[in-house]
């Protein structure tokens, strides 16, 4: 999964891939492997080959606040990414796996396999930090697979729904 975001005024890109319980992350020219364990709501324990630490994350009004080793960061989506996500859209061009943007509990899944969804249609509702978050379609697509149901707990990046282009 690739993420683009702002840290202060600087636009950054983070690529993350999970394999066999180990996360591989690429940030700028740096690359690291880590085991990530969810300790509690929005609390993670991260272990690399030479150290381990806790990370606390919270989302409020479209911004993500991350606290790690005494430092705090405010991360927000760049304007272009926000426009792409909620814009007038079109038809999905390639298959897409919609992942959980935060850890939480699935409240509702108003779509089923085979449904055709429109731009900005709610795919899944995730509760995190006592707030319900609507996860919406970026474009017109067909639901290829639904990976969650109401009551399931999910971690950041967990697959929620697979979408495919409408033929």
DSSP file (Angstrom, degrees, kcal/mol; ACC not computed):
  #  RESIDUE AA STRUCTURE BP1 BP2  ACC     N-H-->O    O-->H-N    N-H-->O    O-->H-N    TCO  KAPPA ALPHA  PHI   PSI    X-CA   Y-CA   Z-CA
    1    1 A X              0   0    0      0, 0.0    15,-3.1     0, 0.0     2,-0.4   0.000 360.0 360.0 360.0 139.6    0.0    0.0    0.0
    2    2 A X  E     -A   15   0A   0     13,-0.2     2,-0.4    11,-0.0    13,-0.2  -0.918 360.0-169.1-111.8 138.0    1.2    3.5   -0.8
    3    3 A X  E     -A   14   0A   0     11,-2.9    11,-2.7    -2,-0.4     2,-0.4  -0.986   6.2-165.5-126.0 134.6    0.3    6.5    1.3
    4    4 A X  E     +A   13   0A   0     -2,-0.4    74,-0.3     9,-0.2     2,-0.3  -0.972  26.8 148.7-115.7 135.6    0.9   10.2    0.4
    5    5 A X  E     -A   12   0A   0      7,-2.0     7,-3.2    -2,-0.4     2,-0.4  -0.962  43.0-105.3-157.1 169.2    0.6   12.7    3.2
    6    6 A X  E     -AB  11  76A   0     70,-4.0    70,-1.7    -2,-0.3     2,-0.5  -0.884  17.1-169.9-104.7 134.7    1.8   16.0    4.5
    7    7 A X  E >  S-AB  10  75A   0      3,-2.8     3,-1.8    -2,-0.4     2,-0.5  -0.946  78.2 -45.0-118.2 105.3    4.1   16.3    7.5
    8    8 A X  T 3  S-     0   0    0     66,-0.8    68,-0.1    -2,-0.5    -2,-0.0  -0.639 123.4 -29.4  67.3-120.5    4.0   20.0    8.2
    9    9 A X  T 3  S+     0   0    0     -2,-0.5     2,-0.4    -3,-0.1    -1,-0.3   0.434 118.5 100.0-103.0  -3.0    4.4   21.5    4.8
   10   10 A X  E <   -A    7   0A   0     -3,-1.8    -3,-2.8     1,-0.0     2,-0.4  -0.731  67.1-138.0 -94.6 129.3    6.4   18.7    3.3
   11   11 A X  E     -A    6   0A   0     -2,-0.4     2,-0.3    -5,-0.2    -5,-0.2  -0.717  29.4-177.7 -83.9 129.4    4.7   16.1    1.1
   12   12 A X  E     -A    5   0A   0     -7,-3.2    -7,-2.0    -2,-0.4     2,-0.4  -0.822  18.7-145.2-124.9 162.0    5.9   12.5    1.9
   13   13 A X  E     -A    4   0A   0     -2,-0.3    15,-0.9    -9,-0.2     2,-0.4  -0.998  11.1-171.6-131.1 134.7    5.3    9.0    0.5
   14   14 A X  E     -AC   3  27A   0    -11,-2.7   -11,-2.9    -2,-0.4     2,-0.5  -0.994   4.7-163.6-126.0 126.8    5.2    5.8    2.6
   15   15 A X  E     -AC   2  26A   0     11,-2.5    11,-2.7    -2,-0.4     2,-0.4  -0.947  12.5-175.6-110.0 130.4    5.0    2.4    1.0
   16   16 A X  E     + C   0  25A   0    -15,-3.1     2,-0.4    -2,-0.5     9,-0.2  -0.983   9.0 177.6-130.7 136.5    4.0   -0.5    3.3
   17   17 A X  E     - C   0  24A   0      7,-2.2     7,-3.2    -2,-0.4     2,-0.5  -0.996  14.4-152.2-138.5 131.2    3.8   -4.2    2.6
   18   18 A X  E     + C   0  23A   0     -2,-0.4     2,-0.4     5,-0.2     5,-0.2  -0.898  19.8 167.6-106.9 131.2    2.9   -6.9    5.1
   19   19 A X  E >   - C   0  22A   0      3,-2.9     3,-2.3    -2,-0.5    -2,-0.0  -0.969  67.2 -18.5-143.5 125.4    4.2  -10.5    4.7
   20   20 A X  T 3  S-     0   0    0     -2,-0.4     3,-0.1     1,-0.3    -1,-0.0   0.850 126.5 -50.0  50.6  43.1    4.2  -13.3    7.3
   21   21 A X  T 3  S+     0   0    0      1,-0.2    15,-0.5    14,-0.0     2,-0.4   0.473 118.4 107.0  79.2   1.4    3.6  -11.0   10.2
   22   22 A X  E <   -CD  19  35A   0     -3,-2.3    -3,-2.9    13,-0.2     2,-0.4  -0.941  59.2-144.7-116.2 136.4    6.5   -8.7    9.2
   23   23 A X  E     -CD  18  34A   0     11,-3.6    11,-2.4    -2,-0.4     2,-0.5  -0.827   4.9-158.8-100.4 135.1    6.0   -5.2    7.8
   24   24 A X  E     -CD  17  33A   0     -7,-3.2    -7,-2.2    -2,-0.4     2,-0.4  -0.968  16.8-173.8-110.7 121.7    8.3   -3.8    5.2
   25   25 A X  E     -CD  16  32A   0      7,-2.9     7,-2.4    -2,-0.5     2,-0.5  -0.943  13.8-165.0-121.5 138.8    8.2    0.0    5.0
   26   26 A X  E     +CD  15  31A   0    -11,-2.7   -11,-2.5    -2,-0.4     2,-0.4  -0.988  11.1 173.9-121.5 123.6    9.9    2.4    2.6
   27   27 A X  E >   -CD  14  30A   0      3,-2.3     3,-2.2    -2,-0.5     2,-0.3  -0.948  64.7 -49.6-132.9 110.1   10.0    6.1    3.5
   28   28 A X  T 3  S-     0   0    0    -15,-0.9   -16,-0.0    -2,-0.4     0, 0.0  -0.493 123.3 -21.9  62.1-126.3   12.0    8.3    1.1
   29   29 A X  T 3  S+     0   0    0     -2,-0.3    -1,-0.3    -3,-0.1     2,-0.2   0.437 121.5  95.9 -92.2  -1.5   15.4    6.5    0.7
   30   30 A X  E <   -D   27   0A   0     -3,-2.2    -3,-2.3     2,-0.0     2,-0.4  -0.622  49.7-175.0 -93.6 149.5   15.0    4.5    3.9
   31   31 A X  E     +D   26   0A   0     -2,-0.2     2,-0.3    -5,-0.2    -5,-0.2  -0.998   7.6 169.7-140.1 136.6   13.7    1.0    4.2
   32   32 A X  E     -D   25   0A   0     -7,-2.4    -7,-2.9    -2,-0.4     2,-0.4  -0.996  24.2-140.4-147.8 156.3   13.0   -1.0    7.3
   33   33 A X  E     +D   24   0A   0     -2,-0.3    16,-0.4    -9,-0.2     2,-0.3  -0.896  29.8 166.5-111.7 142.1   11.4   -4.2    8.5
   34   34 A X  E     -D   23   0A   0    -11,-2.4   -11,-3.6    -2,-0.4     2,-0.5  -0.998  37.2-125.9-154.0 151.3    9.4   -4.4   11.7
   35   35 A X  E     -DE  22  47A   0     12,-2.7    12,-2.4    -2,-0.3     2,-0.5  -0.875  31.0-159.6 -93.3 131.4    7.0   -6.6   13.6
   36   36 A X  E     - E   0  46A   0    -15,-0.5     2,-0.4    -2,-0.5    10,-0.2  -0.963  10.1-176.4-119.3 124.5    3.9   -4.6   14.4
   37   37 A X  E     - E   0  45A   0      8,-2.7     8,-2.9    -2,-0.5     2,-0.6  -0.975  25.2-131.7-121.6 130.1    1.6   -5.7   17.3
   38   38 A X  E     + E   0  44A   0     -2,-0.4     6,-0.2     6,-0.2     3,-0.1  -0.718  25.4 178.4 -79.3 118.5   -1.7   -3.9   18.2
   39   39 A X  E     -     0   0A   0      4,-2.4     2,-0.3    -2,-0.6     5,-0.2   0.821  62.0 -37.1 -89.6 -36.8   -1.6   -3.5   22.0
   40   40 A X  E >  S- E   0  43A   0      3,-1.5     3,-2.1     0, 0.0    -1,-0.3  -0.915  98.9 -28.6-167.7-173.1   -4.9   -1.6   22.3
   41   41 A X  T 3  S-     0   0    0      1,-0.3     3,-0.1    -2,-0.3    16,-0.1  -0.388 131.5 -13.1 -58.2 117.5   -7.0    0.9   20.6
   42   42 A X  T 3  S+     0   0    0     -2,-0.3    15,-2.5     1,-0.2     2,-0.4   0.677 112.2 114.0  64.3  20.5   -4.6    3.1   18.6
   43   43 A X  E <   +EF  40  56A   0     -3,-2.1    -4,-2.4    13,-0.2    -3,-1.5  -0.988  41.6 179.9-125.0 129.1   -1.6    1.7   20.5
   44   44 A X  E     -EF  38  55A   0     11,-2.8    11,-2.8    -2,-0.4     2,-0.5  -0.950  22.1-146.7-130.6 146.9    1.1   -0.3   18.7
   45   45 A X  E     -EF  37  54A   0     -8,-2.9    -8,-2.7    -2,-0.4     2,-0.5  -0.964  20.4-166.0-110.2 127.6    4.3   -2.0   19.6
   46   46 A X  E     -EF  36  53A   0      7,-3.1     7,-2.3    -2,-0.5     2,-0.5  -0.959   5.3-171.8-120.4 128.9    6.9   -2.0   16.9
   47   47 A X  E     +EF  35  52A   0    -12,-2.4   -12,-2.7    -2,-0.5     5,-0.2  -0.980   5.1 178.4-123.3 125.8   10.0   -4.2   17.0
   48   48 A X        -     0   0    0      3,-3.3   -14,-0.1    -2,-0.5     3,-0.1  -0.466  51.6 -84.5-107.6-174.0   12.9   -3.9   14.5
   49   49 A X  S    S+     0   0    0    -16,-0.4     3,-0.1     1,-0.2   -15,-0.1   0.767 126.4  25.4 -65.9 -24.1   16.1   -5.9   14.4
   50   50 A X  S    S+     0   0    0      1,-0.2     2,-0.3     0, 0.0    -1,-0.2   0.464 125.5   9.4-122.7  -0.9   17.8   -3.5   16.9
   51   51 A X        -     0   0    0     -3,-0.1    -3,-3.3     2,-0.0     2,-0.3  -0.993  51.5-143.4-166.0 168.8   15.1   -1.9   19.0
   52   52 A X  E     +F   47   0A   0     -2,-0.3     2,-0.3    -5,-0.2    -5,-0.2  -0.982  21.6 165.1-140.3 153.6   11.4   -1.8   20.0
   53   53 A X  E     -F   46   0A   0     -7,-2.3    -7,-3.1    -2,-0.3     2,-0.3  -0.982  32.3-108.4-160.6 163.6    9.1    1.1   20.8
   54   54 A X  E     -F   45   0A   0     -2,-0.3    15,-0.7    -9,-0.2     2,-0.4  -0.763  24.3-161.1-100.3 147.5    5.4    2.0   21.3
   55   55 A X  E     -FG  44  68A   0    -11,-2.8   -11,-2.8    -2,-0.3     2,-0.4  -0.996   0.5-162.6-128.3 133.5    3.4    4.2   18.9
   56   56 A X  E     -FG  43  67A   0     11,-2.4    11,-3.1    -2,-0.4     2,-0.4  -0.957  12.2-177.1-114.8 133.7    0.2    6.0   19.8
   57   57 A X  E     + G   0  66A   0    -15,-2.5     2,-0.3    -2,-0.4     9,-0.2  -0.986   7.0 173.6-134.0 142.4   -2.0    7.3   17.0
   58   58 A X  E     - G   0  65A   0      7,-2.3     7,-3.8    -2,-0.4     2,-0.4  -0.995  17.3-146.4-145.6 146.9   -5.3    9.2   17.0
   59   59 A X  E     + G   0  64A   0     -2,-0.3     2,-0.3     5,-0.2     5,-0.2  -0.938  21.2 166.1-117.6 138.0   -7.4   10.8   14.2
   60   60 A X  E >   - G   0  63A   0      3,-2.7     3,-1.8    -2,-0.4    -2,-0.0  -0.931  67.3 -14.3-152.5 125.7   -9.4   13.9   14.6
   61   61 A X  T 3  S-     0   0    0     -2,-0.3     3,-0.1     1,-0.3    -1,-0.0   0.872 128.1 -48.7  51.3  45.7  -11.0   16.1   11.9
   62   62 A X  T 3  S+     0   0    0      1,-0.2    15,-0.6    14,-0.0     2,-0.4   0.458 117.4 107.1  80.1   0.2   -9.1   14.5    9.0
   63   63 A X  E <   -GH  60  76A   0     -3,-1.8    -3,-2.7    13,-0.1     2,-0.5  -0.876  58.8-144.9-111.6 146.4   -5.7   14.7   10.7
   64   64 A X  E     -GH  59  75A   0     11,-3.2    11,-3.3    -2,-0.4     2,-0.5  -0.944   9.2-157.4-111.1 127.9   -3.7   11.9   12.2
   65   65 A X  E     -GH  58  74A   0     -7,-3.8    -7,-2.3    -2,-0.5     2,-0.4  -0.917  10.7-170.1-106.7 125.0   -1.7   12.6   15.3
   66   66 A X  E     -GH  57  73A   0      7,-2.6     7,-2.7    -2,-0.5     2,-0.5  -0.958   6.8-166.7-120.7 131.4    1.2   10.1   16.0
   67   67 A X  E     +GH  56  72A   0    -11,-3.1   -11,-2.4    -2,-0.4     2,-0.4  -0.975  17.8 161.2-118.9 122.0    3.3   10.0   19.2
   68   68 A X  E >   -GH  55  71A   0      3,-2.8     3,-2.2    -2,-0.5   -13,-0.1  -0.973  64.4 -18.3-146.2 126.7    6.5    8.0   19.2
   69   69 A X  T 3  S-     0   0    0    -15,-0.7     3,-0.1    -2,-0.4    -1,-0.1   0.865 126.9 -47.4  47.2  49.4    9.5    8.1   21.5
   70   70 A X  T 3  S+     0   0    0      1,-0.2     2,-0.3     0, 0.0    -1,-0.3   0.415 119.1 104.4  79.0  -2.4    8.6   11.5   22.9
   71   71 A X  E <   - H   0  68A   0     -3,-2.2    -3,-2.8     2,-0.0     2,-0.4  -0.841  53.4-156.0-110.0 149.2    8.0   13.1   19.6
   72   72 A X  E     - H   0  67A   0     -2,-0.3     2,-0.4    -5,-0.2    -5,-0.2  -0.958   6.3-168.2-126.2 147.8    4.6   14.0   18.1
   73   73 A X  E     - H   0  66A   0     -7,-2.7    -7,-2.6    -2,-0.4     2,-0.5  -0.976  13.8-148.9-132.5 142.8    3.7   14.4   14.4
   74   74 A X  E     - H   0  65A   0     -2,-0.4   -66,-0.8    -9,-0.2     2,-0.4  -0.971  21.5-171.2-111.7 121.2    0.5   15.7   12.8
   75   75 A X  E     +BH   7  64A   0    -11,-3.3   -11,-3.2    -2,-0.5     2,-0.3  -0.939   8.3 171.6-117.4 132.0   -0.1   14.1    9.4
   76   76 A X  E     -BH   6  63A   0    -70,-1.7   -70,-4.0    -2,-0.4   -13,-0.1  -0.973  37.2-100.3-136.5 155.3   -2.8   15.2    6.9
   77   77 A X        -     0   0    0    -15,-0.6   -72,-0.2    -2,-0.3   -66,-0.0  -0.447  43.3-108.3 -70.8 141.6   -3.6   14.1    3.4
   78   78 A X     >  -     0   0    0    -74,-0.3     4,-2.2    -2,-0.1     3,-0.3  -0.346  30.2-111.8 -64.2 153.9   -2.3   16.5    0.7
   79   79 A X  H  > S+     0   0    0      1,-0.2     4,-2.6     2,-0.2     5,-0.2   0.868 116.6  55.4 -56.4 -39.7   -5.1   18.5   -1.0
   80   80 A X  H  > S+     0   0    0      1,-0.2     4,-2.3     2,-0.2    -1,-0.2   0.902 108.8  47.0 -63.1 -40.8   -4.6   16.6   -4.3
   81   81 A X  H  > S+     0   0    0     -3,-0.3     4,-2.3     2,-0.2    -1,-0.2   0.899 111.7  50.7 -68.5 -39.3   -5.2   13.2   -2.6
   82   82 A X  H  X S+     0   0    0     -4,-2.2     4,-2.3     2,-0.2    -2,-0.2   0.922 110.8  49.0 -63.5 -43.4   -8.2   14.5   -0.8
   83   83 A X  H  X S+     0   0    0     -4,-2.6     4,-1.4     1,-0.2    -2,-0.2   0.913 111.0  50.6 -62.2 -41.6   -9.7   15.8   -4.1
   84   84 A X  H  < S+     0   0    0     -4,-2.3    -1,-0.2     1,-0.2    -2,-0.2   0.906 111.9  48.1 -62.8 -40.0   -9.1   12.5   -5.7
   85   85 A X  H  < S+     0   0    0     -4,-2.3    35,-0.2     1,-0.2    -2,-0.2   0.912 126.9  23.4 -69.1 -42.4  -10.8   10.6   -2.9
   86   86 A X  H  < S+     0   0    0     -4,-2.3    -1,-0.2    -5,-0.2    -2,-0.2   0.302  97.2 116.1-110.5  10.4  -13.9   12.8   -2.7
   87   87 A X  S  < S-     0   0    0     -4,-1.4     3,-0.1    -5,-0.2    -3,-0.1   0.058  88.9 -84.3 -69.2-175.4  -14.0   14.3   -6.2
   88   88 A X  S    S-     0   0    0      1,-0.2    31,-0.2    32,-0.0    -1,-0.1   0.697  71.2-174.3 -68.8 -17.2  -16.7   13.7   -8.8
   89   89 A X        -     0   0    0     -5,-0.1     2,-0.3    50,-0.1    -1,-0.2  -0.156  15.2-148.3  69.5-151.6  -14.8   10.5   -9.7
   90   90 A X        -     0   0    0     48,-0.2    50,-3.9    -3,-0.1     2,-0.4  -0.875  47.9 -26.6 173.4-146.6  -15.5    8.2  -12.6
   91   91 A X  B     -i  140   0B   0     -2,-0.3    50,-0.2    48,-0.3    74,-0.1  -0.799  67.1-104.7 -98.0 138.7  -15.1    4.4  -13.1
   92   92 A X        -     0   0    0     48,-3.2    74,-0.3    -2,-0.4     3,-0.1  -0.372  28.3-158.3 -57.5 133.8  -12.4    2.5  -11.3
   93   93 A X        +     0   0    0      1,-0.1     2,-0.3    72,-0.1    -1,-0.1   0.744  67.8  10.5 -91.9 -26.4   -9.6    1.8  -13.7
   94   94 A X  S    S-     0   0    0     70,-0.1    -1,-0.1     1,-0.0    69,-0.1  -0.928  94.9 -72.3-145.7 166.8   -8.0   -1.3  -12.0
   95   95 A X        -     0   0    0     -2,-0.3     2,-0.4    69,-0.1    69,-0.2  -0.309  50.8-168.0 -61.3 148.2   -8.7   -3.6   -9.1
   96   96 A X  E     -J  163   0C   0     67,-2.2    67,-3.3    -4,-0.0     2,-0.6  -0.998  20.0-149.6-143.3 135.0   -8.4   -2.1   -5.7
   97   97 A X  E     -J  162   0C   0     -2,-0.4     2,-0.7    65,-0.2    65,-0.2  -0.936  20.2-145.2-102.4 119.6   -8.3   -3.5   -2.2
   98   98 A X  E     -J  161   0C   0     63,-3.3    62,-3.1    -2,-0.6    63,-1.2  -0.764  21.2-162.5 -87.2 117.8   -9.7   -0.9    0.2
   99   99 A X  E     -J  159   0C   0     -2,-0.7     2,-0.3    60,-0.2    60,-0.2  -0.623  28.8 -90.6-101.2 159.6   -7.8   -1.2    3.5
  100  100 A X        -     0   0    0     58,-2.2    57,-3.4    55,-0.3    58,-0.1  -0.512  27.6-153.5 -67.1 125.8   -8.7    0.0    7.0
  101  101 A X  S    S+     0   0    0     -2,-0.3     2,-0.3    55,-0.2    -1,-0.1   0.574  78.6   6.9 -79.0  -7.4   -7.4    3.6    7.5
  102  102 A X  S    S-     0   0    0     53,-0.2     2,-0.1    56,-0.1    -1,-0.1  -0.972  89.9 -88.0-161.3 160.4   -7.2    3.1   11.2
  103  103 A X  S    S+     0   0    0     -2,-0.3     2,-0.3    53,-0.1    52,-0.2  -0.488  70.0 108.4 -71.9 149.8   -7.7    0.3   13.8
  104  104 A X  E     -M  154   0D   0     50,-2.2    50,-2.9    -2,-0.1     2,-0.4  -0.981  64.2 -67.1 173.8-163.2  -11.2   -0.2   15.0
  105  105 A X  E     -MN 153 127D   0     22,-2.2    22,-3.2    -2,-0.3     2,-0.4  -0.961  43.6-116.6-121.0 135.5  -14.4   -2.3   15.0
  106  106 A X  E     + N   0 126D   0     46,-3.1    45,-3.3    -2,-0.4    20,-0.2  -0.580  32.1 176.5 -72.6 124.5  -16.6   -2.8   11.9
  107  107 A X  E     -     0   0D   0     18,-3.1     2,-0.3    -2,-0.4    -1,-0.2   0.830  63.7  -1.4 -94.5 -42.6  -20.1   -1.2   12.6
  108  108 A X  E     - N   0 125D   0     17,-1.2    17,-2.8    41,-0.1     2,-0.4  -0.997  44.5-163.3-154.3 145.2  -21.8   -1.8    9.3
  109  109 A X        +     0   0    0     -2,-0.3    15,-0.2    15,-0.2    41,-0.1  -0.833  13.2 178.2-129.2  92.0  -21.1   -3.2    5.9
  110  110 A X        +     0   0    0     -2,-0.4     2,-0.3    13,-0.1    14,-0.1   0.375  59.0  71.6 -81.2   7.3  -23.8   -1.9    3.5
  111  111 A X        -     0   0    0     12,-0.7     2,-0.3     4,-0.0    12,-0.0  -0.861  60.9-161.1-120.6 157.9  -22.4   -3.6    0.4
  112  112 A X    >   -     0   0    0     -2,-0.3     3,-2.3    33,-0.0    31,-0.3  -0.891  40.6 -73.9-130.5 162.4  -22.3   -7.2   -0.7
  113  113 A X  T 3  S+     0   0    0     -2,-0.3    31,-0.2     1,-0.3     3,-0.1  -0.316 120.2  24.3 -54.1 131.6  -20.3   -9.2   -3.3
  114  114 A X  T 3  S+     0   0    0     29,-3.2    -1,-0.3     1,-0.3    30,-0.1   0.161  88.3 133.8  95.9 -17.8  -21.5   -8.3   -6.8
  115  115 A X    <   -     0   0    0     -3,-2.3    28,-3.1    27,-0.1     2,-0.6  -0.348  53.2-134.7 -63.7 144.7  -23.0   -4.9   -5.9
  116  116 A X  E     -K  142   0C   0     26,-0.2     2,-0.3    -3,-0.1    26,-0.2  -0.918  26.0-161.0 -99.2 124.9  -22.1   -2.0   -8.2
  117  117 A X  E     -K  141   0C   0     24,-3.1    24,-1.9    -2,-0.6     2,-0.2  -0.776   5.8-139.2-109.4 152.2  -21.1    1.0   -6.1
  118  118 A X    >   -     0   0    0     -2,-0.3     3,-1.9    22,-0.2    19,-0.3  -0.549  42.9 -68.4-100.5 167.7  -21.0    4.7   -7.2
  119  119 A X  T 3  S+     0   0    0      1,-0.3    19,-0.2    -2,-0.2    -1,-0.1  -0.320 120.8   8.7 -55.0 133.7  -18.5    7.4   -6.4
  120  120 A X  T 3  S+     0   0    0     17,-2.7    -1,-0.3     1,-0.2     2,-0.2   0.532  90.1 147.4  71.4   9.2  -18.5    8.3   -2.7
  121  121 A X    <   -     0   0    0     -3,-1.9    16,-2.2    16,-0.1     2,-0.3  -0.551  56.7-105.9 -74.4 140.7  -20.9    5.4   -1.7
  122  122 A X  E     + O   0 136D   0     14,-0.2    14,-0.3    -2,-0.2     3,-0.1  -0.509  40.2 173.2 -70.4 127.2  -20.2    4.0    1.8
  123  123 A X  E     -     0   0D   0     12,-3.5   -12,-0.7     1,-0.4     2,-0.3   0.804  67.0  -1.7 -98.0 -43.4  -18.5    0.6    1.6
  124  124 A X  E     - O   0 135D   0     11,-1.4    11,-3.2   -15,-0.2     2,-0.5  -0.990  58.1-140.7-149.6 146.9  -17.9    0.0    5.3
  125  125 A X  E     -NO 108 134D   0    -17,-2.8   -18,-3.1    -2,-0.3   -17,-1.2  -0.975  22.2-169.7-113.7 122.7  -18.4    1.9    8.6
  126  126 A X  E     -NO 106 133D   0      7,-2.6     7,-2.9    -2,-0.5     2,-0.5  -0.934  12.2-146.8-114.0 131.3  -15.5    1.6   11.1
  127  127 A X  E     +NO 105 132D   0    -22,-3.2   -22,-2.2    -2,-0.4     2,-0.4  -0.865  26.6 164.3 -97.2 127.7  -15.7    2.8   14.7
  128  128 A X  E >   - O   0 131D   0      3,-2.6     3,-1.5    -2,-0.5   -24,-0.1  -0.988  67.7  -2.7-142.7 131.5  -12.4    4.1   16.1
  129  129 A X  T 3  S-     0   0    0     -2,-0.4     3,-0.1     1,-0.3    -1,-0.1   0.887 129.4 -58.5  53.3  43.0  -12.0    6.2   19.3
  130  130 A X  T 3  S+     0   0    0      1,-0.2     2,-0.4    -3,-0.0    -1,-0.3   0.655 116.5 111.8  63.8  19.0  -15.8    6.3   19.7
  131  131 A X  E <   -O  128   0D   0     -3,-1.5    -3,-2.6     2,-0.0     2,-0.4  -0.975  64.8-132.7-122.4 137.1  -16.3    7.9   16.3
  132  132 A X  E     -O  127   0D   0     -2,-0.4     2,-0.5    -5,-0.2    -5,-0.2  -0.750  21.3-163.5 -88.3 133.0  -17.9    6.2   13.3
  133  133 A X  E     -O  126   0D   0     -7,-2.9    -7,-2.6    -2,-0.4     2,-0.5  -0.971  11.4-141.2-121.3 121.5  -15.9    6.6   10.0
  134  134 A X  E     -O  125   0D   0     -2,-0.5     2,-0.6    -9,-0.2    -9,-0.2  -0.697   9.1-153.5 -81.7 125.3  -17.4    6.0    6.6
  135  135 A X  E     -O  124   0D   0    -11,-3.2   -12,-3.5    -2,-0.5   -11,-1.4  -0.907  24.6-165.0 -98.9 119.4  -15.1    4.3    4.2
  136  136 A X  E     -O  122   0D   0     -2,-0.6   -14,-0.2   -14,-0.3     2,-0.2  -0.686  22.5-102.0-114.1 157.5  -16.2    5.3    0.7
  137  137 A X        -     0   0    0    -16,-2.2   -17,-2.7   -19,-0.3   -16,-0.1  -0.527  18.7-150.7 -73.8 139.1  -15.7    4.2   -2.9
  138  138 A X  S    S-     0   0    0     -2,-0.2     2,-0.3   -19,-0.2   -48,-0.2   0.647  76.6  -7.1 -83.5 -17.0  -13.2    6.3   -4.9
  139  139 A X  S    S-     0   0    0    -21,-0.2   -48,-0.3   -50,-0.2     2,-0.2  -0.967  95.2 -60.6-164.8 172.1  -15.0    5.6   -8.2
  140  140 A X  B    S+i   91   0B   0    -50,-3.9   -48,-3.2    -2,-0.3    26,-0.4  -0.470  70.8 143.3 -65.4 133.7  -17.8    3.5   -9.8
  141  141 A X  E     -K  117   0C   0    -24,-1.9   -24,-3.1    -2,-0.2     2,-0.4  -0.964  49.5-106.5-161.2 170.5  -16.9   -0.2   -9.3
  142  142 A X  E     -KL 116 164C   0     22,-2.9    22,-2.4    -2,-0.3     2,-0.7  -0.915  37.1-116.1-108.6 139.2  -18.2   -3.7   -8.6
  143  143 A X  E     + L   0 163C   0    -28,-3.1   -29,-3.2    -2,-0.4    20,-0.2  -0.648  33.3 178.7 -75.5 113.4  -17.7   -5.3   -5.2
  144  144 A X  E     -     0   0C   0     18,-2.5     2,-0.3    -2,-0.7    19,-0.2   0.854  65.9  -5.5 -83.7 -38.6  -15.4   -8.3   -5.9
  145  145 A X  E     - L   0 162C   0     17,-1.5    17,-3.0   -33,-0.1     2,-0.5  -0.984  53.7-147.0-157.7 144.1  -15.1   -9.5   -2.3
  146  146 A X  E     - L   0 161C   0     -2,-0.3    15,-0.2    15,-0.2   -33,-0.1  -0.981  13.3-176.4-114.4 123.2  -16.1   -8.3    1.2
  147  147 A X        +     0   0    0     13,-3.0     2,-0.3    -2,-0.5    14,-0.2   0.495  60.2  49.3 -99.0  -5.6  -13.6   -9.4    3.9
  148  148 A X        -     0   0    0     12,-0.7     2,-0.3     4,-0.0    12,-0.0  -0.856  55.6-162.8-133.4 165.0  -15.3   -8.1    7.0
  149  149 A X    >   -     0   0    0     -2,-0.3     3,-2.2   -43,-0.0   -43,-0.3  -0.938  46.7 -69.0-139.9 164.1  -18.6   -8.2    8.8
  150  150 A X  T 3  S+     0   0    0     -2,-0.3   -43,-0.2     1,-0.3     3,-0.1  -0.260 120.5  28.0 -54.4 134.6  -20.2   -6.1   11.6
  151  151 A X  T 3  S+     0   0    0    -45,-3.3    -1,-0.3     1,-0.3   -44,-0.1   0.168  87.4 130.4  98.1 -17.0  -18.4   -6.8   14.9
  152  152 A X    <   -     0   0    0     -3,-2.2   -46,-3.1   -46,-0.1     2,-0.4  -0.425  53.4-134.5 -69.0 143.3  -15.0   -7.7   13.4
  153  153 A X  E     -M  105   0D   0    -48,-0.2     2,-0.3    -2,-0.1   -48,-0.2  -0.817  26.2-169.4 -93.6 139.9  -12.0   -5.9   14.8
  154  154 A X  E     -M  104   0D   0    -50,-2.9   -50,-2.2    -2,-0.4     2,-0.2  -0.939  13.4-142.5-130.3 153.1   -9.5   -4.6   12.2
  155  155 A X    >   -     0   0    0     -2,-0.3     3,-2.1   -52,-0.2   -55,-0.3  -0.618  48.7 -69.9-102.1 167.8   -6.0   -3.2   12.3
  156  156 A X  T 3  S+     0   0    0      1,-0.3   -55,-0.2    -2,-0.2    -1,-0.1  -0.387 123.9  14.6 -55.8 128.7   -4.6   -0.4   10.2
  157  157 A X  T 3  S+     0   0    0    -57,-3.4    -1,-0.3     1,-0.3   -56,-0.1   0.316  85.4 148.9  87.5  -8.6   -4.4   -1.6    6.6
  158  158 A X    <   -     0   0    0     -3,-2.1   -58,-2.2   -59,-0.2    -1,-0.3  -0.350  57.4-105.0 -58.4 136.3   -6.5   -4.7    7.1
  159  159 A X  E     +J   99   0C   0    -60,-0.2   -60,-0.2     1,-0.2    -1,-0.1  -0.457  45.7 168.6 -66.3 131.8   -8.4   -5.5    3.8
  160  160 A X  E     -     0   0C   0    -62,-3.1   -13,-3.0     1,-0.4   -12,-0.7   0.802  61.9  -0.7-105.3 -55.6  -12.0   -4.5    4.0
  161  161 A X  E     -JL  98 146C   0    -63,-1.2   -63,-3.3   -15,-0.2     2,-0.5  -0.997  57.1-142.7-142.6 140.4  -13.4   -4.7    0.5
  162  162 A X  E     -JL  97 145C   0    -17,-3.0   -18,-2.5    -2,-0.3   -17,-1.5  -0.913  22.0-166.3-103.6 133.6  -12.0   -5.6   -2.9
  163  163 A X  E     -JL  96 143C   0    -67,-3.3   -67,-2.2    -2,-0.5     2,-0.3  -0.865   5.5-168.5-117.2 151.4  -13.3   -3.6   -5.9
  164  164 A X  E     - L   0 142C   0    -22,-2.4   -22,-2.9    -2,-0.3   -72,-0.2  -0.958  35.8 -87.0-134.5 155.7  -13.0   -4.3   -9.6
  165  165 A X        -     0   0    0     -2,-0.3     2,-0.4   -24,-0.2   -24,-0.2  -0.248  44.3-111.0 -59.6 147.8  -13.7   -2.1  -12.7
  166  166 A X              0   0    0    -26,-0.4    -1,-0.1   -74,-0.3   -26,-0.0  -0.694 360.0 360.0 -78.3 127.5  -17.3   -2.2  -14.0
  167  167 A X              0   0    0     -2,-0.4    -1,-0.1    -3,-0.1    -2,-0.1   0.471 360.0 360.0 -94.0 360.0  -17.3   -3.9  -17.3
